[in-house]
Amino acid sequence: MKIVNYKANQQLLITPAFTCHMSYGVPQVVVLNSERQTLVTTKRYSNTTNKHRNAAVRDLHPTNFTIIEATPETIQEVTGLETR
């Protein structure tokens, strides 16, 4: 597991199974490598967090992966990271 400071108030958690984009420590976008899917949270946070999430989808989502809207609970189940 590797944590990278991606941009201001944003981090990437990189594991062999997935890459998770976090804004202010809350998982927003999860790219699942083996399933070829990108999970994007449906919960609305602040305007800044929503901008971070939309930019992460543009920057991190591979073109041949499927985007799936997911609840914070689903993201927590998949990644094991606490969501608020």
C-alpha positions in Angstrom: 0.0 0.0 0.0 1.3 3.5 -0.9 -0.2 6.9 0.0 0.7 9.8 -2.3 -0.2 13.4 -1.7 -1.9 14.1 -5.0 -2.8 17.7 -4.8 -3.8 20.1 -2.0 -6.1 18.3 0.5 -6.2 15.2 -1.8 -4.4 11.9 -1.5 -4.1 8.7 -3.6 -4.1 5.3 -1.8 -2.5 2.8 -4.2 -2.8 -0.9 -3.7 -2.5 -3.8 -6.1 -6.3 -4.2 -6.1 -7.4 -0.6 -6.4 -6.5 3.1 -6.5 -8.5 5.3 -4.2 -8.8 9.1 -4.5 -9.5 10.8 -1.2 -10.5 14.4 -0.6 -10.0 15.7 2.9 -9.5 12.1 4.0 -12.8 10.8 2.6 -12.8 8.2 -0.3 -14.4 9.7 -3.3 -13.3 7.7 -6.4 -12.1 4.1 -6.4 -10.6 2.5 -9.5 -10.9 -1.3 -9.3 -8.2 -2.8 -11.5 -9.3 -6.4 -11.7 -13.0 -5.6 -12.2 -12.3 -2.8 -14.7 -14.7 -0.5 -12.9 -14.5 2.9 -11.3 -16.7 3.5 -8.2 -17.7 7.1 -7.7 -19.5 8.2 -4.5 -23.0 9.5 -4.8 -23.0 11.5 -1.5 -22.8 15.2 -1.9 -20.1 16.9 0.3 -18.8 20.4 -0.1 -18.4 22.2 -3.4 -14.6 21.8 -3.1 -14.9 18.1 -2.5 -17.3 17.7 -5.4 -14.8 19.5 -7.6 -12.0 17.2 -6.4 -14.2 14.2 -7.2 -15.1 15.3 -10.7 -11.4 16.2 -11.5 -10.3 12.7 -10.2 -12.8 11.0 -12.5 -11.4 12.9 -15.4 -7.8 12.3 -14.5 -7.8 8.8 -13.1 -10.7 6.9 -14.8 -9.3 4.7 -17.6 -11.4 5.0 -20.8 -12.2 1.3 -21.1 -13.5 1.0 -17.5 -17.1 1.3 -16.4 -18.2 4.1 -14.1 -20.5 3.0 -11.3 -22.2 5.3 -8.8 -21.7 3.9 -5.3 -22.9 4.8 -1.9 -20.2 5.6 0.8 -21.1 2.3 2.4 -20.3 0.4 -0.7 -17.0 2.2 -1.1 -16.2 1.4 2.6 -17.0 -2.3 2.0 -14.8 -2.5 -1.0 -11.8 -0.6 0.3 -12.1 -1.0 4.1 -11.6 2.8 4.4 -13.9 4.7 6.8 -16.4 7.0 5.0 -18.3 9.8 6.7 
